[in-house]
């Protein structure tokens, strides 16, 4: 039996080695030339400790050693981020033909430009926590929001990744946001621009595309899509505005889809659940799906009169 299994393994290896020689994209074996996903995730987790110095700390953390702890975290982040950026810069047209010295200098510069943005990230995330607390009556305190809300983690990861995206770092921002996506079910592209006081309630199933712009005081519920009308153009659509703009003080309820780069949702708009929107919405409008009906059917064992309830049309902008 062992010989038979061994022979089968050798045969499978031979078949795979032959398949690897076919020139497919997935055949490339460059162990040291791809970013390390685990390292990038570790950078996100260490940045989280810097953003929330009192919440995510080492077991031996003491109040009087905050400076030392931040120094240690920063040193580790700097070393690893420079290394990972130097690996991915080859994907940037600016550096695809650059020598090692140029890439090394660029990686160091980008790393420190990014780290200079941490106070800005902290400023914005503070407003996001406040928005969650103000907008969710089930939140007993802000500690609960910081420690447990998946939406806040997805937003923080996006804010980190977005700064690297603006610095034109390839791959790494997407690894970061896909890490948050895998944990939360919330898919926010690192290219998304998000204002202050952003609140994601529940969050599962949210998709927000690359060129989406979101203003201040926006609240989004689970299952919302801020997407493109069509991606049939493929790479021809790169760098074009494909996703909507959501202005200040907008609330978007669960299951709504808002699509298209020319679609602008005006200030103070409320978008009802399951709405499908592909055109701009004027300021102050309330949007609902027209003529929904609820039907109650009762089995024969309980002979109750069948009833139909038509929902009241209380909002004036109807699709």
C-alpha positions in Angstrom: 0.0 0.0 0.0 2.8 2.4 0.9 4.6 1.8 -2.4 1.3 2.3 -4.2 0.7 5.6 -2.4 4.3 6.7 -3.0 4.1 5.9 -6.7 0.9 7.9 -6.9 2.5 10.9 -5.1 5.4 10.8 -7.5 3.1 10.6 -10.5 1.1 13.6 -9.2 4.3 15.6 -8.6 5.4 14.8 -12.1 2.0 16.0 -13.5 2.1 19.2 -11.4 5.7 20.0 -12.4 4.7 19.6 -16.0 1.6 21.8 -15.5 3.8 24.5 -13.8 5.8 24.8 -17.0 2.9 25.9 -19.1 3.4 29.7 -18.6 0.3 30.5 -16.6 0.2 33.6 -14.4 -0.3 31.3 -11.3 2.9 29.4 -12.2 5.2 32.2 -11.0 7.3 31.3 -7.9 8.9 34.4 -6.4 8.9 33.7 -2.7 10.7 36.9 -1.7 9.1 39.2 -4.2 5.5 39.3 -3.0 4.2 41.2 0.1 3.7 39.0 3.1 0.1 39.1 4.1 0.7 38.1 7.7 3.2 40.9 8.1 0.8 43.5 6.6 -2.0 42.2 9.0 0.4 42.6 11.9 1.1 46.2 10.8 -2.7 46.9 10.9 -2.9 45.4 14.4 0.0 47.4 15.7 -1.4 50.5 14.2 -4.6 49.8 16.0 -2.7 49.8 19.3 -1.2 53.2 18.4 -4.6 54.6 17.5 -6.1 53.2 20.7 -3.2 53.3 23.2 -5.3 52.4 26.2 -7.5 49.7 24.7 -5.2 47.3 22.7 -2.1 47.0 24.7 0.6 44.5 25.7 -0.1 42.4 28.8 2.9 44.1 30.5 1.6 47.6 29.6 1.9 50.2 32.4 0.6 53.7 32.3 4.0 55.3 32.8 5.5 53.4 29.9 3.2 54.7 27.2 6.1 56.4 25.4 8.3 53.3 25.5 5.5 51.1 24.2 4.7 53.5 21.3 8.4 53.7 20.4 8.6 49.9 20.3 5.5 49.6 18.1 6.6 52.4 15.8 10.1 50.8 15.4 8.5 47.5 14.4 6.0 49.1 12.0 8.7 51.2 10.3 11.0 48.3 9.7 8.3 46.0 8.3 6.4 48.7 6.4 9.6 49.9 4.6 10.3 46.2 3.7 6.8 45.5 2.4 6.6 48.8 0.4 10.0 48.1 -1.2 8.6 44.7 -2.4 5.4 46.2 -3.9 6.8 49.3 -5.5 7.7 47.3 -8.6 4.0 47.2 -9.4 4.0 51.0 -9.7 4.8 52.4 -13.2 7.0 55.0 -11.4 9.4 52.4 -10.0 9.1 49.3 -12.3 12.6 50.1 -13.7 14.1 51.7 -10.6 17.2 50.2 -9.0 17.3 48.9 -5.4 18.6 52.2 -4.0 15.9 54.3 -5.5 13.2 51.9 -4.2 14.8 51.8 -0.8 14.7 55.6 -0.5 11.2 55.8 -1.8 10.0 53.2 0.6 11.4 55.0 3.6 10.0 58.3 2.4 6.5 56.9 1.9 6.6 55.1 5.2 7.3 58.3 7.2 4.8 60.3 5.1 2.2 57.7 6.0 3.1 57.7 9.7 2.8 61.5 9.8 -0.9 60.9 9.0 -1.6 58.9 12.2 -2.9 62.0 14.1 -5.3 62.7 11.3 -6.5 59.1 11.4 -7.0 59.4 15.1 -8.9 62.7 14.7 -11.3 61.1 12.2 -11.8 57.8 14.1 -12.7 59.8 17.2 -15.6 61.3 15.3 -16.6 57.9 14.0 -16.8 56.6 17.6 -19.0 59.6 18.5 -21.2 59.0 15.5 -21.7 55.4 16.5 -22.5 56.4 20.1 -25.0 59.1 19.0 -26.6 56.9 16.4 -27.0 53.6 18.2 -29.2 53.5 21.3 -28.0 49.9 22.0 -24.5 51.3 22.7 -24.1 51.6 26.5 -20.7 53.3 26.2 -17.9 54.1 23.8 -15.7 51.3 25.2 -18.3 48.9 23.9 -18.1 50.5 20.4 -14.3 50.4 20.3 -14.0 46.9 21.5 -16.8 45.2 19.7 -18.3 47.1 16.7 -17.2 45.5 13.4 -18.1 48.6 11.5 -15.6 50.7 13.4 -12.9 48.2 12.8 -13.7 48.3 9.0 -13.7 52.1 9.0 -10.3 52.3 10.9 -8.7 49.8 8.5 -10.0 51.8 5.6 -8.7 55.0 7.0 -5.2 53.4 7.4 -5.3 51.8 4.0 -6.6 55.0 2.3 -3.6 57.0 3.4 -1.3 54.4 1.8 -3.5 54.4 -1.3 -3.2 58.2 -1.6 0.6 57.7 -1.5 0.2 55.3 -4.4 1.4 52.2 -2.6 0.3 49.1 -4.6 -1.2 46.0 -3.1 -0.7 46.7 0.6 -3.8 48.9 1.1 -6.0 46.2 -0.6 -4.5 43.5 1.6 -5.5 45.6 4.6 -9.1 46.2 3.6 -9.6 42.6 2.6 -8.4 41.6 6.0 -11.1 43.7 7.5 -13.6 42.4 4.9 -12.8 38.8 6.0 -13.4 39.6 9.6 -16.5 41.8 9.3 -18.2 41.1 6.0 -17.8 44.8 5.2 -16.0 45.4 1.9 -14.7 49.0 1.6 -12.1 49.6 -1.2 -9.1 51.6 0.1 -9.7 54.2 -2.6 -13.0 55.2 -1.0 -12.9 58.8 0.4 -14.8 59.1 3.7 -15.6 62.2 5.7 -15.9 62.6 9.5 -18.6 61.1 11.7 -19.2 58.0 9.6 -21.3 55.2 11.1 -21.8 51.7 9.9 -24.6 50.0 11.8 -24.4 46.2 11.8 -22.5 46.3 8.6 -22.6 42.7 7.2 -22.8 42.7 3.4 -21.8 46.3 2.8 -19.9 47.0 -0.4 -18.3 50.4 -1.2 -16.4 50.8 -4.4 -13.1 52.5 -5.1 -14.2 55.9 -6.4 -17.0 56.4 -3.9 -16.9 59.7 -2.1 -18.8 59.9 1.3 -19.3 63.2 3.1 -19.7 64.0 6.8 -22.3 62.5 9.2 -23.3 59.6 6.9 -25.0 56.5 8.3 -25.2 53.2 6.5 -26.9 50.0 7.4 -26.2 46.4 6.5 -26.4 45.1 2.9 -25.9 48.5 1.3 -24.0 48.7 -2.0 -22.3 51.8 -3.3 -21.2 50.5 -6.6 -20.6 50.9 -10.3 -23.4 50.7 -12.9 -21.3 48.4 -15.1 -17.8 47.0 -15.3 -18.0 45.6 -18.8 -15.4 48.1 -19.9 -12.9 46.4 -17.7 -9.5 48.1 -17.6 -10.7 50.9 -19.8 -12.6 52.2 -16.8 -9.5 52.5 -14.6 -9.1 55.8 -12.9 -12.6 56.9 -14.0 -15.4 57.9 -11.5 -17.5 54.8 -11.4 -19.1 54.9 -8.0 -21.5 57.4 -6.4 -21.0 60.5 -4.3 -22.9 60.7 -1.0 -23.1 64.2 0.5 -23.4 65.2 4.2 -26.1 63.9 6.6 -27.3 61.0 4.5 -28.8 57.9 5.9 -29.0 54.7 3.8 -31.1 51.9 5.1 -30.5 48.1 4.6 -30.4 46.5 1.2 -30.2 49.8 -0.8 -28.1 49.9 -3.9 -26.8 53.3 -5.2 -24.8 52.9 -8.4 -22.9 55.0 -10.9 -20.2 57.6 -11.0 -22.5 60.4 -12.0 -25.0 59.6 -9.2 -25.0 62.2 -6.4 -27.1 61.8 -3.3 -27.7 65.2 -1.9 -27.4 66.5 1.6 -29.9 65.3 4.2 -31.3 62.5 2.0 -32.9 59.4 3.6 -32.7 56.3 1.4 -35.2 53.6 2.3 -34.4 49.9 2.5 -34.0 47.9 -0.8 -34.1 51.1 -3.0 -32.2 50.8 -6.3 -30.9 54.1 -7.4 -29.0 55.0 -10.5 -29.8 58.7 -10.8 -29.0 61.7 -8.6 -31.2 62.4 -5.6 -32.0 66.1 -4.7 -31.1 67.5 -1.3 -33.5 66.7 1.5 -35.4 64.0 -0.3 -36.7 60.8 1.3 -36.6 57.8 -1.0 -38.7 54.7 -0.8 -39.7 51.9 -3.1 -43.3 52.4 -4.4 -46.3 50.3 -3.5 -44.9 47.6 -1.3 -47.4 45.1 0.0 -47.3 42.8 2.9 -49.5 39.7 2.5 -50.5 37.4 5.4 -51.5 33.8 4.6 -53.0 31.6 7.2 -53.3 27.8 6.9 -56.6 26.0 7.0 -56.2 24.9 10.6 -56.5 28.6 11.6 -59.3 30.1 9.5 -58.5 33.8 9.8 -59.4 36.2 7.1 -56.6 36.8 4.6 -55.3 40.4 4.9 -53.3 42.6 2.7 -51.6 45.7 4.0 -50.3 48.4 1.7 -47.5 50.4 3.3 -48.3 54.1 3.7 -46.5 56.3 1.2 -45.2 59.0 3.5 -42.1 60.0 1.6 -42.3 62.3 -1.3 -39.5 61.1 -3.5 -40.5 57.7 -4.9 -38.7 55.3 -7.2 
